[in-house]
């Protein structure tokens, strides 16, 4: 088994990226976020690419931001890491080709934000979702989630930190499809055929037009999202808030 945190496999005009930290629930370490950002940036420059598929090794898609080394973090290092996560999510969200996330198991925090940033969002088997960042004062992915599931539902999920099961995810539009493992490959081939029917330039123009209609906040939306994230993460005491939040979760 590869020891790389991100496994990349190219199959014609499809790029598969697999989060490969199964022993950590594929939590987003600084190095994994960097590898994802680099891979998405390279894919964006590739005129032949039509589909980017994101998956996770092991039992879970992605359990969120990796806080396993919190004792060695500072407010400033955490701010920098969260900023890089937001920039990576924006790159996925605005990619000029179809992006597909395949969720299973726990999909939480920044992992749920990564799922929500994709244009196609499939549940394979079963999955649960949660957006707990507001519990320690972080505003990450809020506007993107509201764009996808509606402002009222997004506010409810974020403010409560509640778990969202697969049925609720599908009913709300957070997930666009649910399939069993044995059916996913056939469905993936149908998606591949759909996105490969048109030439690359046409597909990219279509994605730009759809993105413009889907996101009424316009081109400034990404800058606003980043500014909200930075303001929330730059408040003094971020590390202490995270420590307190984790302690409260262990009691529950």
ChimeraX attribute file (.defattr): number of C-alpha atoms within 10 A of each C-alpha:
attribute: neighborCount
match mode: 1-to-1
recipient: residues
	/A:1	4
	/A:2	7
	/A:3	8
	/A:4	13
	/A:5	20
	/A:6	23
	/A:7	17
	/A:8	16
	/A:9	12
	/A:10	11
	/A:11	9
	/A:12	10
	/A:13	16
	/A:14	20
	/A:15	20
	/A:16	16
	/A:17	20
	/A:18	21
	/A:19	26
	/A:20	24
	/A:21	22
	/A:22	16
	/A:23	11
	/A:24	16
	/A:25	22
	/A:26	29
	/A:27	28
	/A:28	25
	/A:29	20
	/A:30	16
	/A:31	12
	/A:32	20
	/A:33	24
	/A:34	16
	/A:35	19
	/A:36	25
	/A:37	20
	/A:38	14
	/A:39	16
	/A:40	19
	/A:41	15
	/A:42	10
	/A:43	20
	/A:44	19
	/A:45	11
	/A:46	13
	/A:47	14
	/A:48	16
	/A:49	21
	/A:50	27
	/A:51	23
	/A:52	23
	/A:53	20
	/A:54	22
	/A:55	21
	/A:56	25
	/A:57	19
	/A:58	17
	/A:59	14
	/A:60	25
	/A:61	34
	/A:62	34
	/A:63	21
	/A:64	25
	/A:65	20
	/A:66	17
	/A:67	16
	/A:68	11
	/A:69	8
	/A:70	13
	/A:71	9
	/A:72	8
	/A:73	13
	/A:74	14
	/A:75	15
	/A:76	14
	/A:77	12
	/A:78	18
	/A:79	21
	/A:80	15
	/A:81	18
	/A:82	22
	/A:83	18
	/A:84	17
	/A:85	26
	/A:86	22
	/A:87	17
	/A:88	22
	/A:89	28
	/A:90	22
	/A:91	19
	/A:92	26
	/A:93	21
	/A:94	18
	/A:95	24
	/A:96	25
	/A:97	25
	/A:98	23
	/A:99	22
	/A:100	24
	/A:101	24
	/A:102	24
	/A:103	28
	/A:104	24
	/A:105	21
	/A:106	23
	/A:107	28
	/A:108	25
	/A:109	25
	/A:110	26
	/A:111	25
	/A:112	24
	/A:113	24
	/A:114	25
	/A:115	31
	/A:116	25
	/A:117	26
	/A:118	24
	/A:119	21
	/A:120	19
	/A:121	25
	/A:122	24
	/A:123	27
	/A:124	21
	/A:125	17
	/A:126	16
	/A:127	22
	/A:128	21
	/A:129	28
	/A:130	23
	/A:131	27
	/A:132	24
	/A:133	22
	/A:134	16
	/A:135	17
	/A:136	19
	/A:137	17
	/A:138	22
	/A:139	21
	/A:140	28
	/A:141	25
	/A:142	20
	/A:143	20
	/A:144	22
	/A:145	22
	/A:146	15
	/A:147	15
	/A:148	19
	/A:149	18
	/A:150	15
	/A:151	14
	/A:152	9
	/A:153	14
	/A:154	21
	/A:155	16
	/A:156	11
	/A:157	17
	/A:158	21
	/A:159	14
	/A:160	14
	/A:161	17
	/A:162	13
	/A:163	16
	/A:164	18
	/A:165	14
	/A:166	24
	/A:167	14
	/A:168	14
	/A:169	21
	/A:170	17
	/A:171	12
	/A:172	15
	/A:173	14
	/A:174	26
	/A:175	25
	/A:176	15
	/A:177	17
	/A:178	21
	/A:179	15
	/A:180	11
	/A:181	12
	/A:182	10
	/A:183	12
	/A:184	17
	/A:185	12
	/A:186	10
	/A:187	13
	/A:188	13
	/A:189	10
	/A:190	12
	/A:191	15
	/A:192	16
	/A:193	12
	/A:194	11
	/A:195	18
	/A:196	17
	/A:197	11
	/A:198	13
	/A:199	12
	/A:200	19
	/A:201	11
	/A:202	11
	/A:203	18
	/A:204	18
	/A:205	13
	/A:206	15
	/A:207	17
	/A:208	16
	/A:209	11
	/A:210	11
	/A:211	18
	/A:212	13
	/A:213	11
	/A:214	12
	/A:215	14
	/A:216	11
	/A:217	13
	/A:218	11
	/A:219	11
	/A:220	9
	/A:221	15
	/A:222	20
	/A:223	12
	/A:224	13
	/A:225	19
	/A:226	21
	/A:227	14
	/A:228	18
	/A:229	21
	/A:230	19
	/A:231	12
	/A:232	18
	/A:233	25
	/A:234	16
	/A:235	12
	/A:236	11
	/A:237	14
	/A:238	20
	/A:239	20
	/A:240	14
	/A:241	15
	/A:242	18
	/A:243	15
	/A:244	13
	/A:245	16
	/A:246	14
	/A:247	11
	/A:248	10
	/A:249	8
	/A:250	7
	/A:251	6
	/A:252	5
